[in-house]
Amino acid sequence: METAELIKSLVREGQLLAGAAQAAGTAAAVPTCPGWTVRDLLRHTGMVHRWATAFVAEGLTEFRPGDGEPDLDGEALVEWFREGHGLLVAALSEAADDLECWTFLPAPSPLAFWARRQAHETAVHRADAEWARDGKPGPVAAGFAADGIDELLGGFHARSHSRVRSEEPRVLRLRAVDTGDVWTVRLSAEPPRAERTDDGPADCELSGPADQLYLTLWNRLPLTAVSVTGDAGLAELWRERSAITWS
């Protein structure tokens, strides 16, 4: 996706997140993040937004940890989140195409990286806020969802950090039935290797609309949200080991 499109997605997802959080109330439990309340969700996501803004706005070329989470609650916390989201959108919108700053996943440019990462960070946590509000996450635009699957497979799980491993080689196929996108994920004792291909047999296939597949792969929907064929144990392996944590 183009950077401008990703920024538009970031705007939308942040507004939806704030609205859902406000409606749920900051004391509401977040079923998709066990042990968290909406308060924790807003503090975490707002901190990440400000952390990302610093790299873009200040052109920081080395890693710098976040500034920590605020001791805010209620309406003040929601407004703090909205403010930080706005600062991030402004920084990305005003940044030069040739921006140089620190990143941590492959991307065409640092600006493209931060727009993409923060758009998907916000979309996933928007789903969390909607689970807390009424147990029903809203739709994700199909093209945006497919882009997020690309980032998850080719970015996060291509790294040595990925815990999705198999002692014997296995193949997991992912099929977005509405966009036509297909990914083949080869599992072994090494980090997963994902390819945009439909070639060869697969031990297990997950298929469904791109947004359902996206939220399922991020463990924001149950496996029953998509069609699972073949060895369901491979789908469970993904569910058990694919979590991405802040560290």
Beta strands, then each sheet from edge to edge (+ up, - down):
strand 1: 170-176
strand 2: 182-187
strand 3: 193-195
strand 4: 204-208
strand 5: 227-230
sheet 1: 3+ 2- 1+ 4+ 5-
end
